Amino acid sequence: MNCIIVTLDWTKKWPEPLLQSFFVAAKCVWLLHLLAFSFHPALMILRVEENRPFDPHYMEDVFKDKQKGDGPSRVKVMVMPGFYVQDRILRCKVLCRYKSTAQAYI
């Protein structure tokens, strides 16, 4: 991993565990795209932008058991894309922010 830092001429060294995590995540995304495009026809990717209302039909909150409020939730960040597979939906995974009746979005 350090050879990549040298190749890219970064001035500050990244910690080795951080680099390994980054490249494992990048490889997983690459493999997921390879799998999606190996179908005929290729699967359509479902992405969600920040600040969209949470829709359980298309999204799965990775921290659904730790909701911080009873009010409506909005997407903070998408952590894994979803896919349209023929007439089914593989929901994307998101992190949400919640709004209770007494506080603003966090």
N, C-alpha and C positions, 0 to 999 in steps of 0.2 A: 504494500500500500504506500509506503514511503517513496517508492520510485515514481509514483504518480504525482506526488507533491513536487518532486524535483523536476519532472517532465513539464508540469504546468507552471513551474517557476513561482510557486507560492512562497511568500516571505515568512509566514508563520506556520509552524508545523501543527497539523491536526492530531489529536490523540488517536492512537491506533484503534481502540474499540469504536470510536465514532466513525472512523473511515470504514471499518468492517461493516458496521450497521448500515451506513449509507449505501455501500456497494451490494449488500444483501438485498436491501429494499429496491434498488435499481434493477437488480437481476429478477426479482419477483415481478415487478411491473413489466419488464421485457417478456418474461415467460407468459404472463397473463395475456398480453397483447398477441403473442404468438398463438396461444390457444384460441383466443377469440377469432382470429383471422384464419384459423385452420378449418372452420366450419364453412359449408357452402349452402346458402350464401353466408358471408361473414356476419358475425354477431354485431349488432349495433350497441355502442357503448352508452351507458346512462351516467351522465355527470351532473353534479349539483353545485351551483354557485353559492358563495357565502351570502348570508342574510336572507335566504329563501325560507318560506314557512316549511316546517317539518311535515312531511306527508308519509305516513306509515305504509302506504301502498307501494311507494317507490324507494323508501329509505328505512334504514335500521340504525337506531342510535346505539353506539357501542357502550355508552354508559347509561342505558335506560333504567337500570336499577338505582342509580344515584341522582335522580332528578332533584333539582334544587327549588322547584316551584310548581305550583299547580296551573299556572297560566300557560299561554301558548309558547311554543318553543320555535326557535329559528336555527338554521344551520350555521355553525361557526366555521367548520372545515370538513371537506370530504376526505376520508382516509382510505377508501377503496371504491373504485367505480362499480357500478352495476351493469347488467347486460339485459338486452331484450333477446330472449331465446324463443323463436317461433312465436307462440301465443302466450308465453309466460314471461315473468319479470324476475330476474335475480337482483334483489334490492342492493343499492349501494350502501356503504357504511359511512356514517357521519358522526361528528361530534356536534352536540347542540348546546345552545345557551338558552336558559329558561328565564321566564319573566313571571314573578309572582304578582299578586295584585298590589303589593305595597312597594315594589322596587322596579327600577328600570332594567333593561337587558344588561347582563353582566358579560 
